[in-house]
Amino acid sequence: MRFNELAQSAENDEFNTWDIDDTRRPKLTLAHLNKMRGMKEVAKAEHMDMAVNWKKMYSAADPSE
């Protein structure tokens, strides 16, 4: 086997591609894991904001008013 047969180029790299009929998923990379962690943190922050807004909207009215 020659070296140029082993050399990889980014354009021809189809190792992590996934077709609809494949039964196995591609490998998760650190970039995927970091992106998922960031998405989870954003979703958690949005949920906290919505919870604060819900408490304001559906809280009991002040009896002094």
CHARMM internal coordinates of N, CA and C (Angstrom, degrees):
IC EDIT
DIST 1 N 1 CA 1.4395
DIST 1 CA 1 C 1.5236
ANGL 1 N 1 CA 1 C 108.29
DIST 1 C 2 N 1.2850
ANGL 1 CA 1 C 2 N 115.72
DIHE 1 N 1 CA 1 C 2 N 137.09
DIST 2 N 2 CA 1.4550
ANGL 1 C 2 N 2 CA 121.04
DIHE 1 CA 1 C 2 N 2 CA -178.78
DIST 2 CA 2 C 1.5253
ANGL 2 N 2 CA 2 C 110.81
DIHE 1 C 2 N 2 CA 2 C -93.07
DIST 2 C 3 N 1.3293
ANGL 2 CA 2 C 3 N 113.65
DIHE 2 N 2 CA 2 C 3 N 159.54
DIST 3 N 3 CA 1.4592
ANGL 2 C 3 N 3 CA 119.20
DIHE 2 CA 2 C 3 N 3 CA -178.59
DIST 3 CA 3 C 1.5302
ANGL 3 N 3 CA 3 C 111.56
DIHE 2 C 3 N 3 CA 3 C -62.15
DIST 3 C 4 N 1.3234
ANGL 3 CA 3 C 4 N 116.69
DIHE 3 N 3 CA 3 C 4 N -39.92
DIST 4 N 4 CA 1.4614
ANGL 3 C 4 N 4 CA 118.64
DIHE 3 CA 3 C 4 N 4 CA -177.35
DIST 4 CA 4 C 1.5353
ANGL 4 N 4 CA 4 C 111.50
DIHE 3 C 4 N 4 CA 4 C -68.21
DIST 4 C 5 N 1.3198
ANGL 4 CA 4 C 5 N 117.53
DIHE 4 N 4 CA 4 C 5 N -18.79
DIST 5 N 5 CA 1.4521
ANGL 4 C 5 N 5 CA 119.77
DIHE 4 CA 4 C 5 N 5 CA 174.00
DIST 5 CA 5 C 1.5298
ANGL 5 N 5 CA 5 C 111.08
DIHE 4 C 5 N 5 CA 5 C -75.72
DIST 5 C 6 N 1.3227
ANGL 5 CA 5 C 6 N 115.63
DIHE 5 N 5 CA 5 C 6 N -27.49
DIST 6 N 6 CA 1.4608
ANGL 5 C 6 N 6 CA 120.06
DIHE 5 CA 5 C 6 N 6 CA 179.06
DIST 6 CA 6 C 1.5237
ANGL 6 N 6 CA 6 C 112.85
DIHE 5 C 6 N 6 CA 6 C -86.54
DIST 6 C 7 N 1.3280
ANGL 6 CA 6 C 7 N 116.81
DIHE 6 N 6 CA 6 C 7 N -23.85
DIST 7 N 7 CA 1.4622
ANGL 6 C 7 N 7 CA 120.85
DIHE 6 CA 6 C 7 N 7 CA -177.39
DIST 7 CA 7 C 1.5271
ANGL 7 N 7 CA 7 C 109.86
DIHE 6 C 7 N 7 CA 7 C -63.89
DIST 7 C 8 N 1.3235
ANGL 7 CA 7 C 8 N 115.76
DIHE 7 N 7 CA 7 C 8 N 140.08
DIST 8 N 8 CA 1.4579
ANGL 7 C 8 N 8 CA 120.74
DIHE 7 CA 7 C 8 N 8 CA -179.27
DIST 8 CA 8 C 1.5140
ANGL 8 N 8 CA 8 C 109.71
DIHE 7 C 8 N 8 CA 8 C -115.09
DIST 8 C 9 N 1.2950
ANGL 8 CA 8 C 9 N 115.42
DIHE 8 N 8 CA 8 C 9 N 145.13
DIST 9 N 9 CA 1.4581
ANGL 8 C 9 N 9 CA 120.22
DIHE 8 CA 8 C 9 N 9 CA 173.75
DIST 9 CA 9 C 1.5260
ANGL 9 N 9 CA 9 C 108.01
DIHE 8 C 9 N 9 CA 9 C -118.65
DIST 9 C 10 N 1.2889
ANGL 9 CA 9 C 10 N 116.17
DIHE 9 N 9 CA 9 C 10 N 149.56
DIST 10 N 10 CA 1.4616
ANGL 9 C 10 N 10 CA 121.12
DIHE 9 CA 9 C 10 N 10 CA -176.50
DIST 10 CA 10 C 1.5329
ANGL 10 N 10 CA 10 C 111.51
DIHE 9 C 10 N 10 CA 10 C -65.21
DIST 10 C 11 N 1.3132
ANGL 10 CA 10 C 11 N 118.04
DIHE 10 N 10 CA 10 C 11 N -30.15
DIST 11 N 11 CA 1.4618
ANGL 10 C 11 N 11 CA 120.88
DIHE 10 CA 10 C 11 N 11 CA -178.35
DIST 11 CA 11 C 1.5227
ANGL 11 N 11 CA 11 C 111.87
DIHE 10 C 11 N 11 CA 11 C -68.92
DIST 11 C 12 N 1.3268
ANGL 11 CA 11 C 12 N 116.37
DIHE 11 N 11 CA 11 C 12 N -34.43
DIST 12 N 12 CA 1.4607
ANGL 11 C 12 N 12 CA 120.15
DIHE 11 CA 11 C 12 N 12 CA -176.40
DIST 12 CA 12 C 1.5166
ANGL 12 N 12 CA 12 C 113.04
DIHE 11 C 12 N 12 CA 12 C -98.13
DIST 12 C 13 N 1.2993
ANGL 12 CA 12 C 13 N 117.58
DIHE 12 N 12 CA 12 C 13 N 8.23
DIST 13 N 13 CA 1.4547
ANGL 12 C 13 N 13 CA 120.79
DIHE 12 CA 12 C 13 N 13 CA -177.51
DIST 13 CA 13 C 1.5248
ANGL 13 N 13 CA 13 C 110.18
DIHE 12 C 13 N 13 CA 13 C -81.29
DIST 13 C 14 N 1.3028
ANGL 13 CA 13 C 14 N 117.18
DIHE 13 N 13 CA 13 C 14 N 108.42
DIST 14 N 14 CA 1.4533
ANGL 13 C 14 N 14 CA 122.13
DIHE 13 CA 13 C 14 N 14 CA 178.73
DIST 14 CA 14 C 1.5193
ANGL 14 N 14 CA 14 C 110.74
DIHE 13 C 14 N 14 CA 14 C -119.64
DIST 14 C 15 N 1.3224
ANGL 14 CA 14 C 15 N 117.13
DIHE 14 N 14 CA 14 C 15 N 26.37
DIST 15 N 15 CA 1.4606
ANGL 14 C 15 N 15 CA 121.22
DIHE 14 CA 14 C 15 N 15 CA -175.87
DIST 15 CA 15 C 1.5139
ANGL 15 N 15 CA 15 C 111.75
DIHE 14 C 15 N 15 CA 15 C -67.96
DIST 15 C 16 N 1.3218
ANGL 15 CA 15 C 16 N 117.55
DIHE 15 N 15 CA 15 C 16 N -42.34
DIST 16 N 16 CA 1.4562
ANGL 15 C 16 N 16 CA 121.06
DIHE 15 CA 15 C 16 N 16 CA -176.35
DIST 16 CA 16 C 1.5180
ANGL 16 N 16 CA 16 C 113.49
DIHE 15 C 16 N 16 CA 16 C -97.03
DIST 16 C 17 N 1.3227
ANGL 16 CA 16 C 17 N 118.24
DIHE 16 N 16 CA 16 C 17 N 11.58
DIST 17 N 17 CA 1.4575
ANGL 16 C 17 N 17 CA 118.92
DIHE 16 CA 16 C 17 N 17 CA 177.66
DIST 17 CA 17 C 1.5144
ANGL 17 N 17 CA 17 C 109.26
DIHE 16 C 17 N 17 CA 17 C -77.30
DIST 17 C 18 N 1.3137
ANGL 17 CA 17 C 18 N 115.90
DIHE 17 N 17 CA 17 C 18 N 150.03
DIST 18 N 18 CA 1.4489
ANGL 17 C 18 N 18 CA 121.74
DIHE 17 CA 17 C 18 N 18 CA -174.98
DIST 18 CA 18 C 1.5109
ANGL 18 N 18 CA 18 C 109.10
DIHE 17 C 18 N 18 CA 18 C -131.15
DIST 18 C 19 N 1.3083
ANGL 18 CA 18 C 19 N 117.26
DIHE 18 N 18 CA 18 C 19 N 122.49
DIST 19 N 19 CA 1.4528
ANGL 18 C 19 N 19 CA 122.42
DIHE 18 CA 18 C 19 N 19 CA 176.51
DIST 19 CA 19 C 1.5178
ANGL 19 N 19 CA 19 C 109.40
DIHE 18 C 19 N 19 CA 19 C -95.62
DIST 19 C 20 N 1.3204
ANGL 19 CA 19 C 20 N 116.54
DIHE 19 N 19 CA 19 C 20 N 160.81
DIST 20 N 20 CA 1.4541
ANGL 19 C 20 N 20 CA 120.74
DIHE 19 CA 19 C 20 N 20 CA -175.97
DIST 20 CA 20 C 1.5272
ANGL 20 N 20 CA 20 C 111.43
DIHE 19 C 20 N 20 CA 20 C -65.32
DIST 20 C 21 N 1.3281
ANGL 20 CA 20 C 21 N 118.44
DIHE 20 N 20 CA 20 C 21 N -27.34
DIST 21 N 21 CA 1.4592
ANGL 20 C 21 N 21 CA 120.36
DIHE 20 CA 20 C 21 N 21 CA -177.79
DIST 21 CA 21 C 1.5302
ANGL 21 N 21 CA 21 C 113.01
DIHE 20 C 21 N 21 CA 21 C -92.21
DIST 21 C 22 N 1.3190
ANGL 21 CA 21 C 22 N 118.05
DIHE 21 N 21 CA 21 C 22 N 1.57
DIST 22 N 22 CA 1.4592
ANGL 21 C 22 N 22 CA 120.32
DIHE 21 CA 21 C 22 N 22 CA 177.33
DIST 22 CA 22 C 1.5334
ANGL 22 N 22 CA 22 C 109.58
DIHE 21 C 22 N 22 CA 22 C -74.06
DIST 22 C 23 N 1.3115
ANGL 22 CA 22 C 23 N 115.59
DIHE 22 N 22 CA 22 C 23 N 142.78
DIST 23 N 23 CA 1.4570
ANGL 22 C 23 N 23 CA 119.53
DIHE 22 CA 22 C 23 N 23 CA 179.51
DIST 23 CA 23 C 1.5216
ANGL 23 N 23 CA 23 C 111.46
DIHE 22 C 23 N 23 CA 23 C -94.09
DIST 23 C 24 N 1.3165
ANGL 23 CA 23 C 24 N 117.97
DIHE 23 N 23 CA 23 C 24 N -19.92
DIST 24 N 24 CA 1.4625
ANGL 23 C 24 N 24 CA 121.07
DIHE 23 CA 23 C 24 N 24 CA 179.60
DIST 24 CA 24 C 1.5142
ANGL 24 N 24 CA 24 C 110.32
DIHE 23 C 24 N 24 CA 24 C -107.25
DIST 24 C 25 N 1.3088
ANGL 24 CA 24 C 25 N 115.85
DIHE 24 N 24 CA 24 C 25 N 144.78
DIST 25 N 25 CA 1.4575
ANGL 24 C 25 N 25 CA 121.42
DIHE 24 CA 24 C 25 N 25 CA 179.28
DIST 25 CA 25 C 1.5224
ANGL 25 N 25 CA 25 C 109.73
DIHE 24 C 25 N 25 CA 25 C -87.33
DIST 25 C 26 N 1.3323
ANGL 25 CA 25 C 26 N 117.85
DIHE 25 N 25 CA 25 C 26 N 155.57
DIST 26 N 26 CA 1.4686
ANGL 25 C 26 N 26 CA 119.90
DIHE 25 CA 25 C 26 N 26 CA 175.19
DIST 26 CA 26 C 1.5237
ANGL 26 N 26 CA 26 C 111.20
DIHE 25 C 26 N 26 CA 26 C -68.63
DIST 26 C 27 N 1.3010
ANGL 26 CA 26 C 27 N 115.87
DIHE 26 N 26 CA 26 C 27 N 162.78
DIST 27 N 27 CA 1.4640
ANGL 26 C 27 N 27 CA 120.89
DIHE 26 CA 26 C 27 N 27 CA -179.36
DIST 27 CA 27 C 1.5222
ANGL 27 N 27 CA 27 C 110.28
DIHE 26 C 27 N 27 CA 27 C -70.70
DIST 27 C 28 N 1.3207
ANGL 27 CA 27 C 28 N 114.85
DIHE 27 N 27 CA 27 C 28 N 143.62
DIST 28 N 28 CA 1.4640
ANGL 27 C 28 N 28 CA 119.84
DIHE 27 CA 27 C 28 N 28 CA 174.72
DIST 28 CA 28 C 1.5195
ANGL 28 N 28 CA 28 C 108.94
DIHE 27 C 28 N 28 CA 28 C -83.77
DIST 28 C 29 N 1.3111
ANGL 28 CA 28 C 29 N 115.76
DIHE 28 N 28 CA 28 C 29 N 133.59
DIST 29 N 29 CA 1.4533
ANGL 28 C 29 N 29 CA 120.62
DIHE 28 CA 28 C 29 N 29 CA 177.52
DIST 29 CA 29 C 1.5237
ANGL 29 N 29 CA 29 C 109.02
DIHE 28 C 29 N 29 CA 29 C -102.79
DIST 29 C 30 N 1.3134
ANGL 29 CA 29 C 30 N 116.53
DIHE 29 N 29 CA 29 C 30 N 171.55
DIST 30 N 30 CA 1.4653
ANGL 29 C 30 N 30 CA 120.28
DIHE 29 CA 29 C 30 N 30 CA 176.97
DIST 30 CA 30 C 1.5182
ANGL 30 N 30 CA 30 C 111.30
DIHE 29 C 30 N 30 CA 30 C -61.67
DIST 30 C 31 N 1.3211
ANGL 30 CA 30 C 31 N 116.51
DIHE 30 N 30 CA 30 C 31 N -33.81
DIST 31 N 31 CA 1.4650
ANGL 30 C 31 N 31 CA 119.91
DIHE 30 CA 30 C 31 N 31 CA 177.90
DIST 31 CA 31 C 1.5258
ANGL 31 N 31 CA 31 C 110.11
DIHE 30 C 31 N 31 CA 31 C -63.44
DIST 31 C 32 N 1.3507
ANGL 31 CA 31 C 32 N 117.39
DIHE 31 N 31 CA 31 C 32 N -42.18
DIST 32 N 32 CA 1.4568
ANGL 31 C 32 N 32 CA 120.38
DIHE 31 CA 31 C 32 N 32 CA 177.78
DIST 32 CA 32 C 1.5257
ANGL 32 N 32 CA 32 C 110.73
DIHE 31 C 32 N 32 CA 32 C -62.74
DIST 32 C 33 N 1.3267
ANGL 32 CA 32 C 33 N 116.60
DIHE 32 N 32 CA 32 C 33 N -44.66
DIST 33 N 33 CA 1.4599
ANGL 32 C 33 N 33 CA 120.35
DIHE 32 CA 32 C 33 N 33 CA -178.35
DIST 33 CA 33 C 1.5229
ANGL 33 N 33 CA 33 C 111.67
DIHE 32 C 33 N 33 CA 33 C -64.33
DIST 33 C 34 N 1.3356
ANGL 33 CA 33 C 34 N 117.22
DIHE 33 N 33 CA 33 C 34 N -40.81
DIST 34 N 34 CA 1.4693
ANGL 33 C 34 N 34 CA 120.56
DIHE 33 CA 33 C 34 N 34 CA 178.28
DIST 34 CA 34 C 1.5215
ANGL 34 N 34 CA 34 C 111.43
DIHE 33 C 34 N 34 CA 34 C -65.78
DIST 34 C 35 N 1.3366
ANGL 34 CA 34 C 35 N 116.18
DIHE 34 N 34 CA 34 C 35 N -38.28
DIST 35 N 35 CA 1.4565
ANGL 34 C 35 N 35 CA 119.82
DIHE 34 CA 34 C 35 N 35 CA 179.02
DIST 35 CA 35 C 1.5272
ANGL 35 N 35 CA 35 C 110.44
DIHE 34 C 35 N 35 CA 35 C -66.63
DIST 35 C 36 N 1.3322
ANGL 35 CA 35 C 36 N 117.16
DIHE 35 N 35 CA 35 C 36 N -41.80
DIST 36 N 36 CA 1.4613
ANGL 35 C 36 N 36 CA 120.26
DIHE 35 CA 35 C 36 N 36 CA 178.18
DIST 36 CA 36 C 1.5258
ANGL 36 N 36 CA 36 C 111.31
DIHE 35 C 36 N 36 CA 36 C -65.39
DIST 36 C 37 N 1.3377
ANGL 36 CA 36 C 37 N 117.84
DIHE 36 N 36 CA 36 C 37 N -38.24
DIST 37 N 37 CA 1.4596
ANGL 36 C 37 N 37 CA 121.28
DIHE 36 CA 36 C 37 N 37 CA 177.63
DIST 37 CA 37 C 1.5197
ANGL 37 N 37 CA 37 C 110.51
DIHE 36 C 37 N 37 CA 37 C -63.36
DIST 37 C 38 N 1.3368
ANGL 37 CA 37 C 38 N 115.99
DIHE 37 N 37 CA 37 C 38 N -43.35
DIST 38 N 38 CA 1.4604
ANGL 37 C 38 N 38 CA 119.90
DIHE 37 CA 37 C 38 N 38 CA 178.50
DIST 38 CA 38 C 1.5184
ANGL 38 N 38 CA 38 C 112.02
DIHE 37 C 38 N 38 CA 38 C -63.50
DIST 38 C 39 N 1.3352
ANGL 38 CA 38 C 39 N 116.83
DIHE 38 N 38 CA 38 C 39 N -40.92
DIST 39 N 39 CA 1.4566
ANGL 38 C 39 N 39 CA 120.59
DIHE 38 CA 38 C 39 N 39 CA 178.94
DIST 39 CA 39 C 1.5249
ANGL 39 N 39 CA 39 C 110.77
DIHE 38 C 39 N 39 CA 39 C -64.54
DIST 39 C 40 N 1.3348
ANGL 39 CA 39 C 40 N 116.95
DIHE 39 N 39 CA 39 C 40 N -38.01
DIST 40 N 40 CA 1.4621
ANGL 39 C 40 N 40 CA 120.57
DIHE 39 CA 39 C 40 N 40 CA 178.99
DIST 40 CA 40 C 1.5215
ANGL 40 N 40 CA 40 C 110.58
DIHE 39 C 40 N 40 CA 40 C -67.24
DIST 40 C 41 N 1.3287
ANGL 40 CA 40 C 41 N 117.91
DIHE 40 N 40 CA 40 C 41 N -39.52
DIST 41 N 41 CA 1.4629
ANGL 40 C 41 N 41 CA 121.22
DIHE 40 CA 40 C 41 N 41 CA 178.49
DIST 41 CA 41 C 1.5186
ANGL 41 N 41 CA 41 C 111.12
DIHE 40 C 41 N 41 CA 41 C -65.37
DIST 41 C 42 N 1.3365
ANGL 41 CA 41 C 42 N 117.37
DIHE 41 N 41 CA 41 C 42 N -40.06
DIST 42 N 42 CA 1.4628
ANGL 41 C 42 N 42 CA 121.11
DIHE 41 CA 41 C 42 N 42 CA 178.57
DIST 42 CA 42 C 1.5200
ANGL 42 N 42 CA 42 C 109.91
DIHE 41 C 42 N 42 CA 42 C -65.28
DIST 42 C 43 N 1.3364
ANGL 42 CA 42 C 43 N 117.08
DIHE 42 N 42 CA 42 C 43 N -43.56
DIST 43 N 43 CA 1.4625
ANGL 42 C 43 N 43 CA 120.56
DIHE 42 CA 42 C 43 N 43 CA 179.48
DIST 43 CA 43 C 1.5283
ANGL 43 N 43 CA 43 C 110.75
DIHE 42 C 43 N 43 CA 43 C -63.30
DIST 43 C 44 N 1.3301
ANGL 43 CA 43 C 44 N 116.80
DIHE 43 N 43 CA 43 C 44 N -38.82
DIST 44 N 44 CA 1.4643
ANGL 43 C 44 N 44 CA 120.22
DIHE 43 CA 43 C 44 N 44 CA 179.38
DIST 44 CA 44 C 1.5250
ANGL 44 N 44 CA 44 C 110.63
DIHE 43 C 44 N 44 CA 44 C -65.81
DIST 44 C 45 N 1.3344
ANGL 44 CA 44 C 45 N 117.47
DIHE 44 N 44 CA 44 C 45 N -41.77
DIST 45 N 45 CA 1.4618
ANGL 44 C 45 N 45 CA 121.24
DIHE 44 CA 44 C 45 N 45 CA 178.75
DIST 45 CA 45 C 1.5312
ANGL 45 N 45 CA 45 C 110.80
DIHE 44 C 45 N 45 CA 45 C -64.87
DIST 45 C 46 N 1.3432
ANGL 45 CA 45 C 46 N 117.56
DIHE 45 N 45 CA 45 C 46 N -41.17
DIST 46 N 46 CA 1.4557
ANGL 45 C 46 N 46 CA 120.67
DIHE 45 CA 45 C 46 N 46 CA 178.23
DIST 46 CA 46 C 1.5276
ANGL 46 N 46 CA 46 C 110.79
DIHE 45 C 46 N 46 CA 46 C -64.52
DIST 46 C 47 N 1.3235
ANGL 46 CA 46 C 47 N 116.95
DIHE 46 N 46 CA 46 C 47 N -38.80
DIST 47 N 47 CA 1.4562
ANGL 46 C 47 N 47 CA 120.28
DIHE 46 CA 46 C 47 N 47 CA 178.99
DIST 47 CA 47 C 1.5287
ANGL 47 N 47 CA 47 C 110.94
DIHE 46 C 47 N 47 CA 47 C -64.87
DIST 47 C 48 N 1.3186
ANGL 47 CA 47 C 48 N 116.76
DIHE 47 N 47 CA 47 C 48 N -40.55
DIST 48 N 48 CA 1.4633
ANGL 47 C 48 N 48 CA 120.08
DIHE 47 CA 47 C 48 N 48 CA 178.24
DIST 48 CA 48 C 1.5262
ANGL 48 N 48 CA 48 C 110.60
DIHE 47 C 48 N 48 CA 48 C -62.99
DIST 48 C 49 N 1.3429
ANGL 48 CA 48 C 49 N 117.39
DIHE 48 N 48 CA 48 C 49 N -41.54
DIST 49 N 49 CA 1.4641
ANGL 48 C 49 N 49 CA 120.92
DIHE 48 CA 48 C 49 N 49 CA 177.73
DIST 49 CA 49 C 1.5255
ANGL 49 N 49 CA 49 C 111.11
DIHE 48 C 49 N 49 CA 49 C -62.71
DIST 49 C 50 N 1.3419
ANGL 49 CA 49 C 50 N 116.43
DIHE 49 N 49 CA 49 C 50 N -43.04
DIST 50 N 50 CA 1.4582
ANGL 49 C 50 N 50 CA 119.66
DIHE 49 CA 49 C 50 N 50 CA 179.49
DIST 50 CA 50 C 1.5195
ANGL 50 N 50 CA 50 C 110.89
DIHE 49 C 50 N 50 CA 50 C -64.88
DIST 50 C 51 N 1.3338
ANGL 50 CA 50 C 51 N 117.57
DIHE 50 N 50 CA 50 C 51 N -37.93
DIST 51 N 51 CA 1.4616
ANGL 50 C 51 N 51 CA 120.58
DIHE 50 CA 50 C 51 N 51 CA 179.29
DIST 51 CA 51 C 1.5230
ANGL 51 N 51 CA 51 C 110.56
DIHE 50 C 51 N 51 CA 51 C -63.64
DIST 51 C 52 N 1.3213
ANGL 51 CA 51 C 52 N 117.72
DIHE 51 N 51 CA 51 C 52 N -40.57
DIST 52 N 52 CA 1.4660
ANGL 51 C 52 N 52 CA 121.04
DIHE 51 CA 51 C 52 N 52 CA 177.23
DIST 52 CA 52 C 1.5257
ANGL 52 N 52 CA 52 C 110.03
DIHE 51 C 52 N 52 CA 52 C -63.72
DIST 52 C 53 N 1.3277
ANGL 52 CA 52 C 53 N 117.30
DIHE 52 N 52 CA 52 C 53 N -42.95
DIST 53 N 53 CA 1.4685
ANGL 52 C 53 N 53 CA 120.94
DIHE 52 CA 52 C 53 N 53 CA 179.50
DIST 53 CA 53 C 1.5236
ANGL 53 N 53 CA 53 C 111.18
DIHE 52 C 53 N 53 CA 53 C -65.30
DIST 53 C 54 N 1.3244
ANGL 53 CA 53 C 54 N 117.48
DIHE 53 N 53 CA 53 C 54 N -39.71
DIST 54 N 54 CA 1.4678
ANGL 53 C 54 N 54 CA 120.63
DIHE 53 CA 53 C 54 N 54 CA 178.45
DIST 54 CA 54 C 1.5183
ANGL 54 N 54 CA 54 C 110.99
DIHE 53 C 54 N 54 CA 54 C -63.98
DIST 54 C 55 N 1.3290
ANGL 54 CA 54 C 55 N 116.82
DIHE 54 N 54 CA 54 C 55 N -40.29
DIST 55 N 55 CA 1.4591
ANGL 54 C 55 N 55 CA 119.68
DIHE 54 CA 54 C 55 N 55 CA 178.44
DIST 55 CA 55 C 1.5297
ANGL 55 N 55 CA 55 C 110.70
DIHE 54 C 55 N 55 CA 55 C -61.88
DIST 55 C 56 N 1.3293
ANGL 55 CA 55 C 56 N 116.94
DIHE 55 N 55 CA 55 C 56 N -38.41
DIST 56 N 56 CA 1.4622
ANGL 55 C 56 N 56 CA 120.45
DIHE 55 CA 55 C 56 N 56 CA 178.42
DIST 56 CA 56 C 1.5204
ANGL 56 N 56 CA 56 C 111.17
DIHE 55 C 56 N 56 CA 56 C -69.26
DIST 56 C 57 N 1.3374
ANGL 56 CA 56 C 57 N 117.08
DIHE 56 N 56 CA 56 C 57 N -43.26
DIST 57 N 57 CA 1.4615
ANGL 56 C 57 N 57 CA 120.67
DIHE 56 CA 56 C 57 N 57 CA -176.19
DIST 57 CA 57 C 1.5267
ANGL 57 N 57 CA 57 C 112.27
DIHE 56 C 57 N 57 CA 57 C -69.12
DIST 57 C 58 N 1.3119
ANGL 57 CA 57 C 58 N 117.37
DIHE 57 N 57 CA 57 C 58 N -41.37
DIST 58 N 58 CA 1.4542
ANGL 57 C 58 N 58 CA 120.54
DIHE 57 CA 57 C 58 N 58 CA -171.67
DIST 58 CA 58 C 1.5250
ANGL 58 N 58 CA 58 C 113.60
DIHE 57 C 58 N 58 CA 58 C -106.45
DIST 58 C 59 N 1.3133
ANGL 58 CA 58 C 59 N 117.57
DIHE 58 N 58 CA 58 C 59 N 15.06
DIST 59 N 59 CA 1.4499
ANGL 58 C 59 N 59 CA 119.76
DIHE 58 CA 58 C 59 N 59 CA 176.58
DIST 59 CA 59 C 1.5271
ANGL 59 N 59 CA 59 C 109.68
DIHE 58 C 59 N 59 CA 59 C -75.53
DIST 59 C 60 N 1.3172
ANGL 59 CA 59 C 60 N 115.88
DIHE 59 N 59 CA 59 C 60 N 159.24
DIST 60 N 60 CA 1.4631
ANGL 59 C 60 N 60 CA 120.19
DIHE 59 CA 59 C 60 N 60 CA 179.07
DIST 60 CA 60 C 1.5272
ANGL 60 N 60 CA 60 C 109.89
DIHE 59 C 60 N 60 CA 60 C -67.57
DIST 60 C 61 N 1.2959
ANGL 60 CA 60 C 61 N 115.79
DIHE 60 N 60 CA 60 C 61 N 146.55
DIST 61 N 61 CA 1.4589
ANGL 60 C 61 N 61 CA 120.15
DIHE 60 CA 60 C 61 N 61 CA 178.80
DIST 61 CA 61 C 1.5225
ANGL 61 N 61 CA 61 C 110.49
DIHE 60 C 61 N 61 CA 61 C -69.94
DIST 61 C 62 N 1.3263
ANGL 61 CA 61 C 62 N 115.13
DIHE 61 N 61 CA 61 C 62 N 150.62
DIST 62 N 62 CA 1.4620
ANGL 61 C 62 N 62 CA 119.51
DIHE 61 CA 61 C 62 N 62 CA 177.64
DIST 62 CA 62 C 1.5285
ANGL 62 N 62 CA 62 C 109.76
DIHE 61 C 62 N 62 CA 62 C -67.00
DIST 62 C 63 N 1.3129
ANGL 62 CA 62 C 63 N 117.08
DIHE 62 N 62 CA 62 C 63 N 130.86
DIST 63 N 63 CA 1.4870
ANGL 62 C 63 N 63 CA 118.50
DIHE 62 CA 62 C 63 N 63 CA 179.41
DIST 63 CA 63 C 1.5272
ANGL 63 N 63 CA 63 C 112.28
DIHE 62 C 63 N 63 CA 63 C -71.09
DIST 63 C 64 N 1.3269
ANGL 63 CA 63 C 64 N 118.80
DIHE 63 N 63 CA 63 C 64 N -16.75
DIST 64 N 64 CA 1.4554
ANGL 63 C 64 N 64 CA 120.84
DIHE 63 CA 63 C 64 N 64 CA -178.31
DIST 64 CA 64 C 1.5185
ANGL 64 N 64 CA 64 C 111.54
DIHE 63 C 64 N 64 CA 64 C -77.09
DIST 64 C 65 N 1.2961
ANGL 64 CA 64 C 65 N 117.96
DIHE 64 N 64 CA 64 C 65 N -15.52
DIST 65 N 65 CA 1.4775
ANGL 64 C 65 N 65 CA 119.48
DIHE 64 CA 64 C 65 N 65 CA -177.30
DIST 65 CA 65 C 1.4852
ANGL 65 N 65 CA 65 C 112.61
DIHE 64 C 65 N 65 CA 65 C -89.94
END
COOR INIT
IC SEED 1 N 1 CA 1 C
IC BUILD
